[in-house]
Amino acid sequence: MRAIIYARLSPTPRGEESKGGNLTQQVELSQALCDRNGWTVVEVITEKDSSASKFRVVEGRKVSARGEGWRRVVELVRTGTADVVVARHYDRLYRTTRDLVELVDLAEETGVHLAAAQAQGVLDLATPSGRLAACIGAAVAENETEMRVERQVLGHQRRRESGRPFWSTRPFGFERDGTHREEEAEALRQAYRDVLAGVSLWSIAKVWNARELLSPHGKEWRSSNLRGVLLKPRNAGIQTYSQWVEKPDGRRVRVTEEIGTGNWEPIVSEGMFRALVRYLSDPERNTGGGGKRKALLSGVVRCSKCQAVVTQGWSRKDAAGERYRIYTCSGGRCITCPADPLDSYVVRQVISRAAEWNQAPAADAADEEREAELLAEEVATSERRTALAEMFAVGDIDASTMRAGIGRCDADLGKIRTELADLATKRVRVDLGDVEYLWEELDYEDPDRIDYVRTVVMQVCERVELLPRGRGVRGFKSDHCRITFRNP
């Protein structure tokens, strides 16, 4: 008889050791069975991360979601290349009764047999006794899968109720037990402040890489993976629950929801986290390309005529053939201005406010009191939302009442979280440091310092406007720029 050896590994959680050696063991056991029976092995097919208990929808019906390897087995059997399919155990070939129906159809069509190295006898699915044995095996395997899922669901429920951390791998900023890894935690706190102050994700990633502050998997940071870490609710001590949900079209998507407060110490406040989520989710936020900014005030200064932002450009060549940088209105070139003197003027004005800015308190007692009230309101509203779902589950209220109540709760939660974000954004401020050394700190001509200088300008200045210079006026004067400072 001609045999196909099939070996399969189910998907394993990330972080577990590779089980590639297990595939080799499966093949060796199957080969030994073939040798004992004098079967000729025509092909050995192996595949990893392939589940025999999941399905996908094809043309409106569910079919096995196993990989290319299994489809290759079926193709070889249908073309008459093999008489028997050999595996370590029958559960490598099927784990559900649905799978078994496909195999029975295949056996009736081709006469193929099944054999397992760790089971006695060869299954002939064309006979009643063979089908009975296969059905019993499929039912046992299916029950085992369902029981395992049930145990996992109960385990997740206990973890949710306890509030303790459950992380398959160590998250950035934390240890596995929920305590902080202080160097990473402090970097995260600073990153939240920097992003809300206007520093780009690319710049923060560059600093972290220079400090060799890598991800828990040893990878360097980019804007994309840094953004993902900053958006993790666990940083604010918020517990989440994720599960796979199957859509009507058969697609499975991962849905994550917040389920309460964890029992680990947060790295940042919830208000700070909400503020950052809102900021990074803003569709109008400028996220264009990483790298060095070309101009300090491009996108910061506005035209006093049309309120459009100004961008960097270049002047026409003068009589000596020289060109210099200019700022020009992006709304229709209403106003232009030499760039270097405007940069210098704005930075000088910021430095003149440094002493006053540094003396101001960074936090407001009334704001802190309001934040505590909002957090208490958020907990109460979340509990009310949960209670509505429980009342519906036991039949105390109908579905329309539950939906209406949950809708009101969600609206209230949205308002609460928006106000929390506003309070956190209000408290984010940069420390300008020693005024004596500010010229060195605010070196806007250094490409690596531009992001920091822009952050300082945006913190101290509420609005910077470029005014018309008048007909025939060349150069730059202080009355060509109007700055509205923030209250420190």
Disulfide bonds with the S-S distance in Angstrom:
none
